[in-house]
Structures are given as structure tokens and as C-alpha cells.
Amino acid sequence: MAQGFIQSTDTGRHLEDIGEDYFQDLVSGNFFQDLQEDDLGNVYSCKMHDLMHDVARLVAGDECVSFGENAESTSSARTLHVSCESVEDLPKVLPICLNQAKKLRTVIPLYRPSTSIAPMVCLKDIARLEGMRVLKLNYANISMVPSSIGNLKHLRELDLSFNPIDTLPSSIIKLQNLQTLILSKCQELKELPRDIRKLVKLRHLDLSRCTSLSYLPSGLGELTSLHTLSYFVVSNDHSTRKYHAQLNELNSLDNLRGYLRISNLGYKKEDVLEYKGLSLTKKGGLQSLVLEWERVGTLDSAEEAFNNHEAMLDGLQPHPNLRWLCLMHNMSARLPQWIMDDMISSVPNLVEISFWDCRNLQHLPPLGLLPHLKSLKLALLFMVDCIDNNNSNVLGNDDVSTRGTTPDTIVRQEEDHQTMLQKSFPRLSQLSIVNCPKLTSLPILPQLERLTLYDVNEGIRHGFVEKLSLNRLTIGGMKTLEIVPNEWLHGLVSLSRMTIARCPKLTCLSHGMQNLNKLRQLIIRECDQLDLSVDENGNALQFQALTSLRYLTIYGIPKLISLPEWLLHLTNLEVLHLSNLSNLVALPGWIGDLLSLRTLEIVQCGSLTALPEEISKLKSLECVRIAGCPRLEEACLKDTGTDWPKIAHLQIHFKELAHLDETDISIKIMGWE
């Protein structure tokens, strides 16, 4: 679209839809293959057929140039489009382009850089290429955008995502042809230019995860061509509201589609009146809607929010096409009618629904009746005691008397009830429950594949017995759990991935794990009292059946002094990750019997001083990564280390701890990334 390749002869069709038709034509002709889609059906990855790639490069000639490693390539006066490995290469690439490719239209770094560059120099150079159409500078460590960016009057797409930018220059308003502005994950961005409404051709404004924004400038509703507005933050500063965009400006943006997050929703009476004037029901292109309320700090504020939040939700009803709905920090005790009673007609196409920190909410809507629902995430719901009220009412209906009914009638009623249970949640494949203390049972979920239970009532255990389809199970944050009961693991014949994390009183694993013969990945982390070697009776654990296990992570287990001997039975283990094991003093010699091991990672195991001699027996071992183990790192130094002869044939990587990818377990484990 930015290059002008998408042409419309039908004034009623959007360029984005025509572009989608082009893409599907190319897919049907095998130009693109191996499409990968998200849960909402959006394609996020594909590959070009090798033959098509060769033909495309031949046809493009030197109009398209790709600079490889070390920026080794050449361009010509005909070059219009340039790609390079990363923004690190731009200081070398741009001088070449400025001298030779003065009609350059596209600059795209392909990969995330490993270090930062001198961004201001690059931006000033780029500003001289006045014919530029597409400019991608994500991950460029840019803290300030120079005003000369306004010289790129033909620019249609500008990507500045993942940069520490706090403001944009007012000159950006000169980019009158700009169609796409991507600022996602610019977490220090505090405000947008006041006159952004003058970018009348803007179609896509991506502000996702710009968490420092406290308001959007007024006049945003004048950008009627907007198709993407990923983040709308409501200003609650009533003294300056006339300078800030208000919710009713969304009413004129009927072309919005994709993802929209409305943040900082208020709770005062004047806010209720404003929300009632909002009309989201006309925005049929929206797939995902996140409604996030302002967090309340005082008891008076909490009471006011409790009284007003339900009324606010009445004015936030979305179009029936919506696929994903998330409610965050709503303080009302019950949900409005369009959710509780009319959900099947108001949002019948929901694929995912999430409730986060709705702590006063007493009842969930009849979610089991949603025919397309695949993912359900519940967190910090302190009053909810059951998931599917429709079925639980049948289960616990004490008002229905069976006196005077015949045995045949009772049997028929039971059969009808079982049929209803089987029809509930017909497609639910992912369920995440976090800190819902009153929730003690789960409904029948015949298609469930992923289950996360974090800091929940341990009475919930009987709810997931014999989930034959379950392939991922996460158990975490169980404050009083001492042993994973065998019945929790009974019948999990398809389980391929299991995580046990942050259970401070967990003392041992369960013998029931012996039956998980399809298990491929096991993660055990941050369990202070866990002894991995023995069962509850002090007998050595023997997991002979875990022969399918390929990946094992042991992280933050203080009682681990040596590796448990049941690892010997993991004959197909390929990756072993050992991290934050301060009391692990040595690796056993029998590690040399793990003949399938390809990768060994050792992180922050400060007591380790050497690798065993037997590690040289691991002929399949390709890579050893070590970080935060100073004495072990010294022993493994090339040529000079005492352990170097054992590992000289391997790839050895020493990592700085700051570069390790350790995602916060509280987020990752709960599936709320």
C-alpha cells in the first residue's frame, strides 16, 4: 500500500481489503506457503516458495538490493528498495545509498540488533532521501527524532517501534502522505504531537504498549481514515480535558478494525454520562477489545466505582463481530445485561474472553453457551465460585423437587443434564485461572488442551481428572501444596508439556508422573522445599517411563545438591537447562550416559567449579551455554581452562546475565503476555 501497488476502482472498498485479496491470490498460486495463523484467524507468518523467490529477484534486478552481513553489497541509480541485516548496518549502508541510490524509496532492517547504533546520524542521513516511502527503524535505540524527519514528504509508512522515544517533533505533521505510523512498545512516549489530526491520510496508528501515554490529543476523531488505533487512553484530568481526546471522538472512527484497547476508564458520575454517548456497536471491523478501568486507591473511590462501573459497561457494548473481549480492573458486582443475559446475541462470535482483577464480580455469564469460545482467562476474581453459571445452576438447584416424580423421569432428567454438560464449552481449548480463591471445580471441557492453575483453591483438583485431550498443564503459586496428588495426573495420556512453579511448600514430586509417557517438556522452578530425588515416603523416585522427555528445566531449587538419578532414564533428553541452583556443587559422572543431549545450559550455579570428565562421552552434545558461574567459566576458558580439553570440540557460549531472556514467571506462567 505504501508503494502505491494497491489500486482501487471501487470507491466502496478499502485498500486493506483489496490488498488481502491480492495476498490470497498469491497464496492460491503457491507464491506464499506455510501460512501460520493466530487464534483469531489472522495470518502472522508465511514463506515464499524458493522458485518464486528466485524469479522475483530476477525480475526485480537491482531495483531491490539486500545488504548481507558486514553490509557487503552495492546499489545503483536504479535501486529503489534496500534491506540490511539490522539497524547496526545503517551507518555503512546509508552512505552507499546516498551516493548511488538517490531515488531510494524503502529502507528495511530485517533483524533485531544485538547492540545500539548512532541513530541521530542515521536519521539525519535518511532525511536527505526525500523520495522515501517506507522507513523501518525499530529497535534502533532512538531517543529523539530530529525535526528533519519532516523533509520526507513522500513517506507513507514510518516504523519507530521499540525505541526510547519520549516525544515526537511537531514537524512530523508535515508528512501529509503518511498512512502508517508504528510506535508500539515506545514505553517512554509521553505524548503525541498536538496537531496529529492534520495527518488526514493516516490509516494505521499503532500505539500498543505505549504505557507512558496519559492522554491523546483532541481532534483524533477527525482522522476518519483510521483503520488501526490500537490504544486509546482516556484523560481523567478534568482541568485540561478540552486539549485531550474524549471517548466520543471514537464515534466518528467507524473504519476501525483489528485491536483496540481503551485504558484509564473513569468511575465518576460524569464519566458514566460520557460513556453512554459512545457507540462501539457500529465498529464491525474490530476483532479485539480491551476495556481497562482506572485503578481506584481509596475506599471512597472504590465505593463510587462499585456503584458506577456496571452502568459504564452498558455504553461500551461492542459489535457482534467481536472475537476477543477483555475486562480489566472493573469494580462492579455484576455485569450488564448485554453480557449476562444477551451474550449469545450480543457477542456470539467470541473466540477468547478474559476477566482480570474484577474482584467484586460475583457471577460469570453463561460462557459455556458461546459456540466458538476457545480461550478463557480468569484472574483475581475473588467472589466467583463457578465458571459456567448455566450448568452450575442445574447442578445445584435445590429448589427443584423430585417428590412425586417416577424413577424413569429422574433418569431422563439426569440424561438431559449430562447432555447439557457435554454441549457446554464445545470448543474451549485453553483455560487459565489465576488467584480465584472461591473457585473449587471446573466444568466438563472435552476439548481442553492447555490448563493453567496459578494460586487457586486446591479443592479444584478433582475438576481436571481424566482430561484426555490435555497436552499442556501449568501448576503454580500453590501456597500450601506439599505434593502433586496422583489423581491430578491420572488420565493425562496426551500431556506433552508440564510446568510446576512457585509452590513454596512442595516437598516432592508425584509417582503419577511415571504415567506421563508422552511428556516432552518439563519445567520445575522456584520451589523452596522441593527434593527432586525422593517421594513422600523417602524412597528414591524412578521415572523409567519418561522416555519421551526432550527438554528439562530445573530453576531455583535450593535443596538441589546433585542431580536426581531418575534423569538417567531420560534416554531421549536433548536440552538440559540448570539455573539459579546455588547449592549444586557438581554434575554427576553419569551425565555422560545422556547420549541424546545436544544442549546444556548452566546459569547462576555459583558452586559449580568444573565439568565431569564423562561429558566428553556426549557425542551428540553441540553447545554449552554458561552464565553467572565465575569459577566454572574460568575452568572452561579456551586453551587456558582446566576443563577446556573436555569441551574443546563444542560451541561454548559465555553470556552476560543482562542479556539472558528470563521472562517474569508471574506473567509467563499465567499466559497473560
Solvent accessible surface area in square Angstrom, and as a share of the most:
residue,aa,sasa,rsa
1,M,55,0.25
2,A,10,0.08
3,Q,32,0.14
4,G,30,0.29
5,F,146,0.61
6,I,31,0.15
7,Q,123,0.54
8,S,46,0.29
9,T,144,0.84
10,D,70,0.36
11,T,144,0.84
12,G,64,0.62
13,R,102,0.37
14,H,57,0.25
15,L,39,0.19
16,E,33,0.15
17,D,44,0.23
18,I,15,0.08
19,G,16,0.15
20,E,87,0.39
21,D,59,0.31
22,Y,92,0.35
23,F,44,0.18
24,Q,76,0.34
25,D,94,0.49
26,L,71,0.36
27,V,35,0.20
28,S,92,0.59
29,G,43,0.42
30,N,86,0.44
31,F,46,0.19
32,F,40,0.17
33,Q,61,0.27
34,D,94,0.49
35,L,57,0.28
36,Q,95,0.42
37,E,103,0.46
38,D,59,0.31
39,D,82,0.42
40,L,26,0.13
41,G,42,0.41
42,N,57,0.29
43,V,51,0.29
44,Y,145,0.55
45,S,44,0.28
46,C,48,0.29
47,K,130,0.55
48,M,67,0.30
49,H,65,0.29
50,D,114,0.59
51,L,115,0.57
52,M,61,0.27
53,H,78,0.35
54,D,86,0.45
55,V,71,0.41
56,A,36,0.28
57,R,151,0.55
58,L,148,0.73
59,V,125,0.72
60,A,25,0.19
61,G,40,0.39
62,D,56,0.29
63,E,58,0.26
64,C,64,0.39
65,V,16,0.09
66,S,61,0.40
67,F,1,0.00
68,G,28,0.27
69,E,131,0.59
70,N,105,0.54
71,A,8,0.06
72,E,129,0.58
73,S,40,0.26
74,T,104,0.60
75,S,12,0.08
76,S,34,0.22
77,A,76,0.59
78,R,136,0.50
79,T,0,0.00
80,L,39,0.19
81,H,36,0.16
82,V,3,0.02
83,S,23,0.15
84,C,0,0.00
85,E,53,0.24
86,S,8,0.05
87,V,1,0.01
88,E,53,0.24
89,D,18,0.09
90,L,0,0.00
91,P,56,0.35
92,K,116,0.49
93,V,1,0.00
94,L,1,0.00
95,P,57,0.36
96,I,46,0.23
97,C,0,0.00
98,L,22,0.11
99,N,113,0.58
100,Q,77,0.34
101,A,0,0.00
102,K,143,0.60
103,K,146,0.62
104,L,0,0.00
105,R,73,0.27
106,T,8,0.05
107,V,1,0.01
108,I,49,0.25
109,P,14,0.09
110,L,91,0.45
111,Y,139,0.53
112,R,174,0.64
113,P,20,0.13
114,S,100,0.64
115,T,90,0.52
116,S,65,0.42
117,I,23,0.12
118,A,56,0.44
119,P,21,0.13
120,M,56,0.25
121,V,90,0.52
122,C,2,0.01
123,L,1,0.01
124,K,114,0.48
125,D,30,0.16
126,I,0,0.00
127,A,5,0.04
128,R,160,0.58
129,L,4,0.02
130,E,104,0.46
131,G,21,0.20
132,M,0,0.00
133,R,36,0.13
134,V,10,0.06
135,L,0,0.00
136,K,47,0.20
137,L,2,0.01
138,N,40,0.21
139,Y,54,0.21
140,A,1,0.00
141,N,73,0.37
142,I,1,0.00
143,S,66,0.43
144,M,119,0.53
145,V,4,0.03
146,P,14,0.09
147,S,76,0.49
148,S,34,0.22
149,I,2,0.01
150,G,1,0.01
151,N,68,0.35
152,L,0,0.00
153,K,111,0.47
154,H,86,0.38
155,L,0,0.00
156,R,57,0.21
157,E,34,0.15
158,L,0,0.00
159,D,10,0.05
160,L,0,0.00
161,S,5,0.03
162,F,79,0.33
163,N,4,0.02
164,P,43,0.27
165,I,1,0.00
166,D,59,0.31
167,T,61,0.35
168,L,15,0.07
169,P,24,0.15
170,S,92,0.59
171,S,15,0.10
172,I,1,0.01
173,I,20,0.10
174,K,118,0.50
175,L,0,0.00
176,Q,79,0.35
177,N,39,0.20
178,L,0,0.00
179,Q,29,0.13
180,T,17,0.10
181,L,1,0.00
182,I,36,0.18
183,L,0,0.00
184,S,16,0.10
185,K,56,0.24
186,C,0,0.00
187,Q,81,0.36
188,E,90,0.40
189,L,0,0.00
190,K,117,0.50
191,E,71,0.32
192,L,6,0.03
193,P,13,0.08
194,R,169,0.62
195,D,48,0.25
196,I,1,0.00
197,R,75,0.27
198,K,97,0.41
199,L,1,0.01
200,V,86,0.50
201,K,102,0.43
202,L,0,0.00
203,R,35,0.13
204,H,33,0.15
205,L,0,0.00
206,D,36,0.19
207,L,0,0.00
208,S,31,0.20
209,R,133,0.49
210,C,0,0.00
211,T,95,0.55
212,S,47,0.30
213,L,6,0.03
214,S,68,0.44
215,Y,47,0.18
216,L,0,0.00
217,P,3,0.02
218,S,36,0.23
219,G,12,0.12
220,L,0,0.00
221,G,9,0.09
222,E,106,0.48
223,L,1,0.00
224,T,73,0.43
225,S,35,0.22
226,L,0,0.00
227,H,3,0.01
228,T,33,0.19
229,L,1,0.01
230,S,6,0.04
231,Y,21,0.08
232,F,0,0.00
233,V,4,0.03
234,V,0,0.00
235,S,3,0.02
236,N,39,0.20
237,D,71,0.37
238,H,83,0.37
239,S,94,0.61
240,T,44,0.26
241,R,40,0.15
242,K,156,0.66
243,Y,106,0.40
244,H,20,0.09
245,A,0,0.00
246,Q,31,0.14
247,L,0,0.00
248,N,82,0.42
249,E,35,0.16
250,L,0,0.00
251,N,50,0.26
252,S,55,0.36
253,L,1,0.00
254,D,72,0.37
255,N,50,0.26
256,L,2,0.01
257,R,63,0.23
258,G,28,0.27
259,Y,69,0.26
260,L,0,0.00
261,R,67,0.25
262,I,0,0.00
263,S,10,0.07
264,N,42,0.21
265,L,0,0.00
266,G,1,0.01
267,Y,20,0.08
268,K,76,0.32
269,K,149,0.63
270,E,84,0.38
271,D,2,0.01
272,V,14,0.08
273,L,130,0.65
274,E,31,0.14
275,Y,0,0.00
276,K,120,0.51
277,G,48,0.46
278,L,10,0.05
279,S,33,0.21
280,L,1,0.01
281,T,58,0.34
282,K,137,0.58
283,K,0,0.00
284,G,25,0.24
285,G,36,0.34
286,L,6,0.03
287,Q,45,0.20
288,S,5,0.03
289,L,0,0.00
290,V,4,0.02
291,L,0,0.00
292,E,25,0.11
293,W,2,0.01
294,E,53,0.24
295,R,171,0.62
296,V,36,0.21
297,G,80,0.77
298,T,85,0.50
299,L,160,0.80
300,D,113,0.59
301,S,20,0.13
302,A,26,0.20
303,E,111,0.50
304,E,56,0.25
305,A,0,0.00
306,F,90,0.38
307,N,96,0.49
308,N,16,0.08
309,H,0,0.00
310,E,49,0.22
311,A,31,0.24
312,M,0,0.00
313,L,0,0.00
314,D,75,0.39
315,G,12,0.11
316,L,0,0.00
317,Q,55,0.24
318,P,2,0.01
319,H,46,0.21
320,P,52,0.33
321,N,71,0.36
322,L,1,0.01
323,R,68,0.25
324,W,55,0.19
325,L,0,0.00
326,C,5,0.03
327,L,0,0.00
328,M,26,0.12
329,H,6,0.03
330,N,2,0.01
331,M,22,0.10
332,S,2,0.01
333,A,21,0.16
334,R,116,0.42
335,L,1,0.01
336,P,1,0.01
337,Q,108,0.48
338,W,13,0.05
339,I,0,0.00
340,M,33,0.15
341,D,99,0.51
342,D,54,0.28
343,M,1,0.01
344,I,76,0.38
345,S,81,0.52
346,S,7,0.05
347,V,0,0.00
348,P,35,0.22
349,N,48,0.25
350,L,0,0.00
351,V,3,0.01
352,E,26,0.12
353,I,0,0.00
354,S,1,0.01
355,F,0,0.00
356,W,42,0.15
357,D,14,0.07
358,C,2,0.01
359,R,91,0.33
360,N,42,0.21
361,L,1,0.01
362,Q,85,0.38
363,H,96,0.43
364,L,0,0.00
365,P,0,0.00
366,P,26,0.16
367,L,0,0.00
368,G,1,0.01
369,L,83,0.41
370,L,0,0.00
371,P,57,0.36
372,H,67,0.30
373,L,1,0.01
374,K,62,0.26
375,S,4,0.03
376,L,1,0.00
377,K,27,0.11
378,L,0,0.00
379,A,0,0.00
380,L,37,0.19
381,L,0,0.00
382,F,60,0.25
383,M,78,0.35
384,V,2,0.01
385,D,74,0.38
386,C,25,0.15
387,I,4,0.02
388,D,6,0.03
389,N,19,0.10
390,N,46,0.24
391,N,4,0.02
392,S,29,0.19
393,N,95,0.49
394,V,64,0.37
395,L,120,0.60
396,G,51,0.49
397,N,69,0.35
398,D,139,0.72
399,D,135,0.70
400,V,87,0.50
401,S,62,0.40
402,T,74,0.43
403,R,216,0.79
404,G,87,0.83
405,T,48,0.28
406,T,75,0.43
407,P,104,0.65
408,D,95,0.49
409,T,34,0.20
410,I,77,0.39
411,V,81,0.46
412,R,134,0.49
413,Q,83,0.37
414,E,86,0.39
415,E,99,0.44
416,D,99,0.51
417,H,22,0.10
418,Q,73,0.33
419,T,68,0.39
420,M,77,0.35
421,L,15,0.07
422,Q,98,0.44
423,K,143,0.61
424,S,5,0.03
425,F,0,0.00
426,P,51,0.32
427,R,109,0.40
428,L,2,0.01
429,S,29,0.18
430,Q,39,0.17
431,L,1,0.00
432,S,2,0.01
433,I,0,0.00
434,V,8,0.05
435,N,39,0.20
436,C,1,0.00
437,P,58,0.37
438,K,101,0.43
439,L,1,0.00
440,T,64,0.37
441,S,59,0.38
442,L,18,0.09
443,P,23,0.14
444,I,66,0.34
445,L,3,0.02
446,P,55,0.35
447,Q,91,0.40
448,L,0,0.00
449,E,76,0.34
450,R,100,0.37
451,L,2,0.01
452,T,19,0.11
453,L,0,0.00
454,Y,25,0.09
455,D,31,0.16
456,V,12,0.07
457,N,55,0.28
458,E,36,0.16
459,G,39,0.38
460,I,0,0.00
461,R,63,0.23
462,H,128,0.57
463,G,14,0.13
464,F,0,0.00
465,V,45,0.26
466,E,97,0.43
467,K,22,0.09
468,L,113,0.56
469,S,40,0.26
470,L,0,0.00
471,N,44,0.23
472,R,86,0.31
473,L,2,0.01
474,T,20,0.12
475,I,0,0.00
476,G,0,0.00
477,G,9,0.08
478,M,1,0.01
479,K,122,0.52
480,T,87,0.51
481,L,5,0.03
482,E,103,0.46
483,I,51,0.26
484,V,0,0.00
485,P,16,0.10
486,N,81,0.42
487,E,66,0.30
488,W,0,0.00
489,L,2,0.01
490,H,97,0.43
491,G,19,0.18
492,L,4,0.02
493,V,85,0.49
494,S,44,0.28
495,L,0,0.00
496,S,34,0.22
497,R,65,0.24
498,M,0,0.00
499,T,12,0.07
500,I,0,0.00
501,A,0,0.00
502,R,84,0.31
503,C,0,0.00
504,P,56,0.35
505,K,107,0.45
506,L,0,0.00
507,T,62,0.36
508,C,3,0.02
509,L,0,0.00
510,S,1,0.00
511,H,80,0.36
512,G,6,0.05
513,M,0,0.00
514,Q,50,0.22
515,N,101,0.52
516,L,2,0.01
517,N,81,0.41
518,K,117,0.49
519,L,0,0.00
520,R,108,0.40
521,Q,47,0.21
522,L,0,0.00
523,I,24,0.12
524,I,0,0.00
525,R,27,0.10
526,E,47,0.21
527,C,0,0.00
528,D,75,0.39
529,Q,81,0.36
530,L,0,0.00
531,D,53,0.27
532,L,2,0.01
533,S,42,0.27
534,V,43,0.24
535,D,8,0.04
536,E,100,0.45
537,N,115,0.59
538,G,51,0.49
539,N,87,0.45
540,A,66,0.51
541,L,2,0.01
542,Q,73,0.32
543,F,0,0.00
544,Q,93,0.41
545,A,31,0.24
546,L,0,0.00
547,T,59,0.34
548,S,30,0.19
549,L,0,0.00
550,R,52,0.19
551,Y,77,0.29
552,L,1,0.01
553,T,27,0.16
554,I,0,0.00
555,Y,29,0.11
556,G,14,0.13
557,I,1,0.01
558,P,54,0.34
559,K,107,0.46
560,L,7,0.03
561,I,103,0.52
562,S,63,0.40
563,L,6,0.03
564,P,1,0.01
565,E,112,0.50
566,W,2,0.01
567,L,0,0.00
568,L,65,0.32
569,H,52,0.23
570,L,1,0.00
571,T,76,0.44
572,N,55,0.28
573,L,1,0.00
574,E,41,0.18
575,V,30,0.17
576,L,0,0.00
577,H,28,0.12
578,L,0,0.00
579,S,0,0.00
580,N,57,0.29
581,L,0,0.00
582,S,68,0.44
583,N,68,0.35
584,L,0,0.00
585,V,82,0.47
586,A,52,0.40
587,L,11,0.05
588,P,25,0.15
589,G,30,0.29
590,W,51,0.18
591,I,0,0.00
592,G,0,0.00
593,D,73,0.38
594,L,2,0.01
595,L,109,0.54
596,S,36,0.23
597,L,0,0.00
598,R,81,0.30
599,T,16,0.09
600,L,0,0.00
601,E,35,0.15
602,I,0,0.00
603,V,8,0.05
604,Q,71,0.32
605,C,0,0.00
606,G,33,0.32
607,S,31,0.20
608,L,0,0.00
609,T,60,0.35
610,A,44,0.34
611,L,3,0.02
612,P,20,0.12
613,E,119,0.54
614,E,63,0.28
615,I,1,0.00
616,S,48,0.31
617,K,96,0.41
618,L,1,0.00
619,K,172,0.73
620,S,47,0.30
621,L,7,0.03
622,E,97,0.44
623,C,11,0.06
624,V,0,0.00
625,R,75,0.28
626,I,1,0.00
627,A,1,0.00
628,G,25,0.24
629,C,0,0.00
630,P,93,0.59
631,R,132,0.48
632,L,0,0.00
633,E,42,0.19
634,E,114,0.51
635,A,11,0.09
636,C,0,0.00
637,L,82,0.41
638,K,137,0.58
639,D,108,0.56
640,T,113,0.66
641,G,9,0.08
642,T,115,0.67
643,D,4,0.02
644,W,40,0.14
645,P,105,0.66
646,K,25,0.11
647,I,0,0.00
648,A,51,0.40
649,H,115,0.51
650,L,17,0.09
651,Q,111,0.49
652,I,34,0.17
653,H,76,0.34
654,F,83,0.34
655,K,89,0.38
656,E,118,0.53
657,L,78,0.39
658,A,96,0.74
659,H,139,0.62
660,L,38,0.19
661,D,135,0.70
662,E,79,0.36
663,T,55,0.32
664,D,81,0.42
665,I,9,0.05
666,S,35,0.22
667,I,71,0.36
668,K,98,0.42
669,I,12,0.06
670,M,12,0.05
671,G,21,0.21
672,W,42,0.15
673,E,126,0.57
